[in-house]
Amino acid sequence: MRALRNAPVSLRRLTLAAAAAALMLPSPASAVIIGTCTIIIGAPGTMTASPLLNVMGSRQPGGSAATATVDPQSLLCNILALLDCYSISTPAPAGFLSAPIGAEANLALSTIYRINGGADMPGNTPTTVANGSKTVQVDLTATKAAGLFPAGVYQAQVVLRCE
């Protein structure tokens, strides 16, 4: 360090510039797992058609929500009091896994979910949750903007995210 103090100003600037550039270079990052989120699938949901055959969903009469148990555990969530906890969401699928021909025309799918029987949340809206087991109910609705749902067998899959 003494040699750098006695060096000409231009050499000191060059050395400091090189040190600053080295700090800006990408370096390998390491990650530590500080939590887990376990999802256990419960009952599958059932979608039924509306009397006009333009809406099909688990909230229609005779339908039922899918259920799952979610158990987030995050060390930092405990320490930081909800500042680094897991979030739950259920984005709507792009379409059916299987459906009769013509079923996907003019189709919109939407989801809502409830945690422990609480308020309805739009599927794309993440909800931050504290550690501990929760029951999640998921409803899926398929709506035809024009036309009717053709008769047949339908299958859909909603992804429950805990991230």
WOJO-V683640 format. One record per helix or strand of 2 or more residues. SS is the DSSP state (alpha for helix, beta for strand). FROM is the first residue (numbers start at 0). TO is the last residue. Records with the same first field share a line. If there is no record, write none. Layout:
SS=FROM-TO  FROM-TO
//
This chain:
alpha=1-5  8-23  74-79
beta=34-40  47-48  54-56  65-73  86-88  106-114  120-121  126-127  131-143  160-161
//
